[in-house]
Amino acid sequence: MPSPEPTVTESGDRGDDDTLDLELPPELLATAPGTGTAPAEGSRSASEPASEPASRPVTAPGELIGAVDRWPPVDGPFGTFQLVPVRPERDLPLLGAWMNDPDVAAYWGLAGDPDATARHLRAQLEGDGRSVPCLGVLDGTPMSYWELYRADLDPLARHFPTRPHDTGIRLLIGPAEYRGRGLGAALLRAVAELVLGRRPACRRVLAEPDVRNAASVAAFLRAGFRLAAEVDLPDKRAALVVRERPGHRAP
């Protein structure tokens, strides 16, 4: 019998002390208003309410990841899958319902009032583009939620040695009927390949599923990731899984 597929890979509940001030890469600092040398705005936690930034973002939303809205659909044995950037006015009711599924809430911590999910999204959408929230749409039906983020500019970099342009993935599969079918691993593989194909500077795709979420960890391993470490993050103990671009595996 196949192993159950992942519910989530990452908790959305992070404390205030998990905010990391990291500078943007030099090639992007040149686009900053004014002198062109100002450091990037520090990232805020995914679930922290958005506040007035200390300075204007130096890049357009999504630029640090790329134009995800122009990434092509992926065809596979699972059907046709596409990442569609979230629009809260359209997607918040659906995402709020998924976050209130007990299997999802156990890891994301966003159950209850839809305002919690709205704040979680706003912090990304009003940021500098280092994290892009997306719906996963399969054969025209939204069925999963994804966050693509710059792991080297994320608080994760405090706990694991990231490299420039490392790209992280967080995932939850929403409707229960899509779980336990081998679909999670297939989509993780497809999205990792999509990231590596559309982001030439990226050499590794990372994820940080909760070690308690054995089904999620197993799905990443079936998708071609390897277990690199277990790390203690502020909100959980995580299995740090990595998928390298072919030919770029670290010793």
C-alpha positions in Angstrom: 0.0 0.0 0.0 1.5 3.4 -0.9 2.4 5.7 1.8 0.1 8.6 2.5 0.9 11.9 0.8 1.8 15.1 2.6 -0.6 17.4 4.3 1.9 20.2 4.8 5.6 20.8 4.8 5.9 23.9 6.9 4.3 25.6 9.8 3.1 29.1 9.1 3.4 30.2 12.8 6.7 31.9 13.5 7.6 34.1 16.4 8.8 37.6 16.3 12.4 36.6 17.0 12.6 34.7 13.8 12.9 37.8 11.7 16.2 37.8 9.8 17.9 40.9 8.3 19.7 39.7 5.2 21.1 41.8 2.4 19.9 41.2 -1.2 22.4 40.0 -3.7 24.6 42.7 -5.3 23.0 42.4 -8.7 19.7 43.4 -7.1 21.0 46.0 -4.7 21.9 48.1 -7.8 18.2 48.6 -8.4 17.5 50.1 -5.0 16.1 53.7 -4.9 18.6 56.4 -3.9 22.2 55.2 -3.6 21.7 51.7 -4.8 23.5 50.3 -1.8 20.8 50.2 0.9 20.3 46.7 2.5 17.1 44.9 1.9 14.2 45.2 4.2 14.4 42.5 6.9 11.9 39.7 6.2 9.0 39.4 8.5 7.5 36.2 9.7 4.9 34.5 7.4 2.1 34.9 9.9 3.1 38.3 11.3 0.8 41.2 10.5 2.3 43.4 7.8 3.6 46.8 9.1 4.8 49.9 7.4 8.2 49.1 5.9 11.2 51.1 7.0 12.1 51.7 3.3 10.6 51.0 0.0 11.1 47.4 -1.4 14.1 47.4 -3.8 12.4 45.0 -6.2 8.9 44.4 -7.6 6.9 41.6 -5.9 8.1 38.3 -7.2 11.3 39.5 -8.7 13.5 37.7 -6.3 11.8 34.4 -7.3 10.9 35.3 -10.8 7.6 35.9 -12.7 5.8 32.8 -11.5 2.6 34.0 -13.2 4.4 33.4 -16.5 5.8 29.9 -15.7 4.2 27.3 -17.9 1.9 24.5 -16.9 3.4 21.1 -16.4 1.8 18.0 -18.0 2.3 14.6 -16.4 0.5 11.4 -15.5 -1.2 13.4 -12.8 -2.8 15.8 -15.4 -2.0 19.4 -16.2 -0.7 21.3 -13.2 0.1 25.1 -12.9 1.2 27.4 -10.2 -1.0 30.5 -10.0 0.0 33.4 -7.8 -2.5 34.0 -5.0 -5.1 36.8 -5.2 -6.6 37.2 -1.7 -9.8 38.8 -3.0 -10.4 35.6 -5.0 -8.6 32.9 -3.0 -9.0 33.8 0.7 -12.2 31.8 1.3 -10.7 28.7 -0.2 -7.4 29.0 1.7 -9.2 29.8 4.9 -11.2 26.6 4.6 -8.1 24.5 4.0 -6.3 26.1 7.0 -9.2 25.0 9.2 -8.8 21.3 8.2 -7.4 19.8 11.4 -4.7 17.9 9.4 -3.5 21.2 8.0 -3.9 23.3 11.1 -1.7 20.9 13.1 1.3 22.2 11.1 0.4 25.6 9.7 -1.3 27.0 12.8 -3.6 29.3 10.9 -7.0 27.8 11.9 -9.8 30.1 13.1 -10.6 33.5 11.8 -9.8 34.1 8.1 -7.9 37.2 9.2 -5.0 35.0 10.3 -4.6 33.6 6.8 -5.1 37.1 5.3 -2.2 38.4 7.4 -0.1 35.5 6.4 -0.7 36.3 2.8 -0.3 40.0 3.1 3.1 39.7 4.7 4.3 38.0 1.5 2.4 40.0 -1.0 3.4 43.4 0.5 7.0 42.3 1.0 10.0 42.6 -1.4 9.2 39.4 -3.4 11.4 37.0 -1.5 8.3 34.7 -1.0 5.5 34.1 -3.5 2.3 32.4 -2.4 0.6 30.3 -5.1 -2.4 28.1 -5.7 -1.6 24.7 -7.3 -4.2 24.2 -10.0 -4.7 20.6 -11.3 -6.8 20.2 -14.5 -8.4 23.5 -13.7 -9.2 22.9 -10.1 -7.3 24.6 -7.2 -6.1 21.8 -4.9 -3.0 22.9 -3.1 -1.2 25.9 -1.7 2.5 26.6 -2.3 5.0 29.1 -1.1 8.2 29.6 -3.2 10.8 31.5 -1.2 14.4 32.6 -1.3 15.8 30.3 1.3 19.1 32.3 1.5 17.0 35.4 2.4 14.8 33.5 4.9 15.1 33.0 8.6 16.0 29.4 7.7 19.5 30.8 6.9 20.1 31.2 10.6 19.8 27.5 11.1 21.2 25.9 8.0 24.0 26.9 5.7 22.2 28.2 2.6 23.7 29.3 -0.7 22.9 32.2 -2.9 19.6 31.7 -4.8 18.6 28.6 -2.9 14.8 28.3 -3.4 12.5 26.9 -0.7 9.2 25.2 -1.1 6.3 25.0 1.4 3.2 23.0 0.5 -0.1 21.9 1.7 -2.6 19.8 -0.2 -6.1 21.1 0.5 -9.0 18.7 -0.3 -8.6 15.4 1.4 -9.5 13.5 -1.7 -6.2 14.5 -3.3 -4.2 13.0 -0.5 -2.9 9.5 -0.3 -2.7 9.0 -4.0 1.0 9.4 -4.7 0.1 12.9 -6.0 2.2 14.9 -3.5 5.5 13.3 -4.5 4.7 13.7 -8.2 3.8 17.4 -7.9 6.9 18.1 -5.7 9.1 16.6 -8.3 7.4 18.6 -11.0 7.6 21.9 -9.1 11.3 21.3 -8.2 12.1 20.7 -11.8 10.1 23.8 -12.8 12.0 26.0 -10.3 15.4 24.7 -11.5 14.3 25.1 -15.1 13.0 28.7 -14.7 15.6 30.0 -12.2 19.1 29.4 -13.8 20.9 30.9 -10.8 19.3 28.4 -8.4 21.4 25.3 -7.7 19.3 23.8 -4.9 15.6 23.5 -3.9 15.1 23.1 -0.2 12.2 22.3 2.1 11.7 22.0 5.8 8.9 19.6 6.7 8.2 19.0 10.3 9.8 15.8 11.4 6.5 14.7 12.9 5.0 14.8 9.4 6.4 11.5 8.2 4.2 11.3 5.1 5.5 14.7 4.0 9.1 13.8 4.5 8.6 10.5 2.7 7.0 12.3 -0.3 10.0 14.7 -0.6 12.3 11.7 -0.6 10.3 10.0 -3.3 10.4 13.3 -5.3 14.2 13.2 -5.5 15.1 15.2 -2.4 17.7 13.9 0.1 17.7 14.4 3.8 20.5 16.8 4.6 19.9 17.5 8.3 17.5 17.9 11.1 17.4 21.4 12.4 15.7 23.0 15.4 13.6 26.0 14.1 11.7 28.3 16.5 8.4 26.6 15.9 9.4 23.0 15.2 12.1 20.4 14.6 12.5 20.2 10.8 13.8 17.6 8.4 15.9 19.7 6.0 15.6 18.1 2.6 17.5 19.2 -0.5 17.3 18.6 -4.2 20.4 19.7 -6.2 20.5 20.7 -9.8 22.1 17.7 -11.6 25.8 17.9 -11.6 26.0 20.4 -8.6 25.7 18.1 -5.6 27.8 19.3 -2.7 30.4 16.9 -1.2 
